[in-house]
Amino acid sequence: WPIASALLQDRPPQDVRRYLRRRALRIFPAYWVILAAVAVVVPAALTSTEELGRLVEDPATLLANAALLQNHFPRSLDTGILPAWSLAVEVGFYLALPLLGLLAAVCYRRARATSGRILALLAPALAMTILGAAAKAAGEWLFAPDSGVAHDVLVRHFLSYADLFAPGMALAVAHASIVHFSVRLPRWWGVVVAGSLGTTVVTVVALYDRNLLWRWGLTNPYQRLTGLACVLLLALVVLPQTDPTHRTFLVRTLEWR
C-alpha cells in the first residue's frame, strides 16, 4: 500500500533501509526471546524433548532458526518454534517487497493512460501469482513428493506461497487507487463481493466436508479459495464506500467492544 500510494501521488518511495529496520525490530526481538526459551531453557528443564534439544546441540540449526531461515535447510526443517515456519515465509515476502516495488515503479512510469497506470501497479501481484504457480508445479512434477529433501525444502519455501500474497497486494492497489486516484466503485460492488464471499466459503466447506480437496494434487484449491475468502472480507471492511462518512453494518459490527 505505501508503494502504490507513493507512486500515485508522485512521491519518493519509502527508504528501503528504514523499511527493513522497522520490519526487523517488529519481528526479531520478541522472536529471539521466545526462541531462547524454547532452545535453551525448556531443553534444560525437559531433557526428553529431542526436537528442542537439537537446537542446543546443533549451533547451525540454532542459527538458522534465529535468522528465520529454517525452511531453507533440510537439517533445520520443523525445528525450533514449529509454527514459525510460516513467519519465515512472511520474512521472505518482506525481503522481496522492495524488488516488487521497483517492478511496480518501472511499469507505472511506462504507462500512459489512467487505467494503464493502475494495471501497471498490479504487475507485482501478477509476478507473485506466477512465482507461486511455478514453485507449486516444481514441487509436484520436478521434485515429486517422494523425492525427499528437495521437495521438503521447496514446499516450505517462500516461493511456494508467493501466490497467496497476491490478493492482498491487489487489494492494496485498489484501496490506494480509490483514495489517491479518484477511482470510484459502482454502487453494487458490495453486494457482488458479499455474494462472492458467501459462495467461496460454502464451496470450501462443502469440498472439505466431502474430503474432495486433497484428491486434486497440484490443483488443490484450498489455499487459494480460503485466501480469496479472506481478501473478499477485507475488501468489504477497508475499501472506502460511495459515501466516505457512511460506515457499513459490517464495519459497525466489527467495532463493537
TACOR-V604552 format. One record per helix or strand of 2 or more residues. SS is the DSSP state (2 for helix, 1 for strand). FROM is the first residue (numbers start at 1). TO is the last residue. Records with the same first field share a line. If there is no record, write none. Layout:
# TACOR-V604552
SS = FROM-TO ; FROM-TO
This chain:
# TACOR-V604552
2 = 2-8 ; 16-45 ; 50-57 ; 59-66 ; 70-72 ; 74-76 ; 84-110 ; 114-121 ; 123-142 ; 145-147 ; 149-155 ; 158-180 ; 189-209 ; 213-215 ; 217-219 ; 222-238 ; 249-254
